[in-house]
Amino acid sequence: MSLSTTAHNLVLLAAEEGGQHGGHHDSLNPYLTGGGAFVILLLMLWVTTRLNRDR
């Protein structure tokens, strides 16, 4: 089995799986995910600035 044959078989397998599911999940809201990540990053920034004071 050559590398090109293996790659071709993997591409065909991925194409068959992608046709059924499409890669999108209805339960993942991009606005909620992005907003949650933004809030977590702001919280981490706030904690870092509180702990990084010059004394």
N, CA, C and O of each residue as an XYZ file, in Angstrom:
220
protein
N       0.851     -1.171      0.000
C       0.000      0.000      0.000
C       0.898      1.235      0.000
O       1.734      1.404      0.887
N       0.722      2.080     -0.981
C       1.569      3.264     -1.083
C       0.950      4.432     -0.313
O      -0.204      4.388      0.114
N       1.752      5.457     -0.157
C       1.307      6.636      0.581
C       0.149      7.329     -0.127
O      -0.787      7.794      0.523
N       0.206      7.399     -1.451
C      -0.877      8.067     -2.186
C      -2.190      7.282     -2.079
O      -3.265      7.876     -2.001
N      -2.102      5.954     -2.075
C      -3.306      5.137     -1.928
C      -3.920      5.326     -0.541
O      -5.137      5.443     -0.396
N      -3.060      5.355      0.469
C      -3.541      5.561      1.833
C      -4.197      6.928      1.978
O      -5.260      7.051      2.586
N      -3.562      7.952      1.421
C      -4.120      9.310      1.485
C      -5.458      9.373      0.766
O      -6.396     10.007      1.251
N      -5.553      8.724     -0.380
C      -6.810      8.718     -1.140
C      -7.927      8.040     -0.339
O      -9.057      8.526     -0.309
N      -7.604      6.922      0.304
C      -8.607      6.223      1.114
C      -9.057      7.073      2.298
O     -10.240      7.075      2.638
N      -8.133      7.794      2.928
C      -8.510      8.660      4.049
C      -9.389      9.818      3.599
O     -10.316     10.209      4.308
N      -9.101     10.364      2.429
C      -9.928     11.451      1.901
C     -11.339     10.953      1.616
O     -12.316     11.643      1.908
N     -11.444      9.774      1.055
C     -12.774      9.210      0.785
C     -13.535      8.945      2.083
O     -14.737      9.202      2.162
N     -12.848      8.439      3.086
C     -13.483      8.179      4.372
C     -13.971      9.484      5.012
O     -15.075      9.543      5.553
N     -13.142     10.519      4.944
C     -13.537     11.812      5.518
C     -14.715     12.416      4.762
O     -15.579     13.047      5.372
N     -14.763     12.233      3.447
C     -15.861     12.769      2.652
C     -17.170     12.067      2.995
O     -18.225     12.700      3.016
N     -17.112     10.790      3.260
C     -18.331     10.065      3.621
C     -18.848     10.507      4.980
O     -20.055     10.681      5.148
N     -17.974     10.692      5.943
C     -18.391     11.120      7.284
C     -18.899     12.553      7.257
O     -19.876     12.880      7.931
N     -18.243     13.411      6.480
C     -18.639     14.811      6.435
C     -20.007     15.014      5.812
O     -20.696     15.979      6.142
N     -20.410     14.136      4.930
C     -21.702     14.270      4.289
C     -22.859     14.020      5.240
O     -23.939     14.585      5.065
N     -22.647     13.189      6.235
C     -23.714     12.872      7.169
C     -23.884     13.940      8.235
O     -25.007     14.303      8.587
N     -22.780     14.437      8.743
C     -22.852     15.320      9.897
C     -22.659     16.794      9.539
O     -23.283     17.655     10.159
N     -21.843     17.095      8.594
C     -21.628     18.476      8.190
C     -20.659     19.222      9.076
O     -20.249     20.325      8.713
N     -20.271     18.690     10.208
C     -19.291     19.330     11.062
C     -19.843     20.407     11.969
O     -19.082     21.025     12.714
N     -21.135     20.649     11.933
C     -21.733     21.696     12.768
C     -22.613     21.058     13.836
O     -23.345     20.101     13.581
N     -22.518     21.616     15.037
C     -23.344     21.129     16.133
C     -24.325     22.223     16.522
O     -23.932     23.369     16.735
N     -25.585     21.874     16.613
C     -26.600     22.862     16.945
C     -26.460     23.355     18.378
O     -26.906     24.456     18.700
N     -25.843     22.550     19.245
C     -25.747     22.938     20.642
C     -24.660     23.976     20.888
O     -24.633     24.581     21.959
N     -23.772     24.200     19.940
C     -22.690     25.167     20.122
C     -23.091     26.501     19.495
O     -23.128     26.644     18.273
N     -23.389     27.463     20.349
C     -23.715     28.801     19.882
C     -22.423     29.610     19.826
O     -21.778     29.791     20.859
N     -22.026     30.101     18.654
C     -20.745     30.812     18.565
C     -20.715     32.102     19.389
O     -19.659     32.482     19.895
N     -21.837     32.765     19.527
C     -21.862     33.992     20.323
C     -21.675     33.687     21.808
O     -20.983     34.421     22.515
N     -22.289     32.609     22.275
C     -22.140     32.216     23.673
C     -20.715     31.734     23.948
O     -20.133     32.062     24.982
N     -20.165     30.968     23.035
C     -18.798     30.473     23.197
C     -17.795     31.617     23.187
O     -16.905     31.672     24.036
N     -17.934     32.527     22.235
C     -17.032     33.674     22.152
C     -17.191     34.617     23.326
O     -16.207     35.140     23.849
N     -18.435     34.837     23.742
C     -18.681     35.706     24.899
C     -18.117     35.115     26.181
O     -17.557     35.833     27.009
N     -18.266     33.797     26.345
C     -17.707     33.137     27.522
C     -16.194     33.212     27.538
O     -15.595     33.450     28.587
N     -15.568     33.012     26.386
C     -14.111     33.108     26.297
C     -13.655     34.529     26.603
O     -12.646     34.724     27.280
N     -14.390     35.521     26.109
C     -14.046     36.923     26.357
C     -14.137     37.252     27.847
O     -13.256     37.917     28.392
N     -15.187     36.793     28.498
C     -15.351     37.044     29.938
C     -14.234     36.373     30.731
O     -13.696     36.966     31.666
N     -13.884     35.147     30.366
C     -12.801     34.445     31.063
C     -11.475     35.166     30.873
O     -10.698     35.285     31.820
N     -11.205     35.649     29.660
C      -9.968     36.389     29.425
C      -9.938     37.693     30.205
O      -8.891     38.073     30.728
N     -11.078     38.392     30.292
C     -11.120     39.619     31.085
C     -10.889     39.328     32.564
O     -10.199     40.085     33.246
N     -11.463     38.237     33.060
C     -11.250     37.844     34.448
C      -9.776     37.519     34.705
O      -9.218     37.918     35.727
N      -9.155     36.803     33.785
C      -7.735     36.489     33.932
C      -6.879     37.750     33.900
O      -5.901     37.855     34.641
N      -7.240     38.709     33.046
C      -6.517     39.974     32.989
C      -6.664     40.737     34.293
O      -5.692     41.306     34.790
N      -7.854     40.756     34.848
C      -8.092     41.461     36.106
C      -7.286     40.834     37.244
O      -6.667     41.547     38.034
N      -7.294     39.507     37.327
C      -6.536     38.819     38.374
C      -5.043     39.094     38.217
O      -4.347     39.336     39.203
N      -4.557     39.058     36.991
C      -3.132     39.303     36.751
C      -2.739     40.713     37.163
O      -1.682     40.907     37.764
N      -3.570     41.699     36.850
C      -3.228     43.075     37.217
C      -3.337     43.299     38.727
O      -2.609     44.127     39.272
N      -4.219     42.589     39.405
C      -4.323     42.722     40.853
C      -3.110     42.121     41.547
O      -2.643     42.660     42.550
N      -2.592     41.009     41.024
C      -1.467     40.326     41.672
C      -0.122     40.877     41.251
O       0.898     40.511     41.834
N      -0.090     41.744     40.255
C       1.162     42.230     39.718
C       1.446     43.670     40.123
O       2.035     44.426     39.350
N       1.040     44.051     41.310
C       1.271     45.415     41.776
C       2.699     45.551     42.298
O       3.257     44.624     42.886
N       3.266     46.715     42.072
C       4.563     47.028     42.671
C       4.322     47.427     44.120
O       3.459     48.256     44.408
N       5.073     46.847     45.009
C       4.850     47.148     46.432
C       5.934     48.009     46.991
O       5.900     48.355     48.172
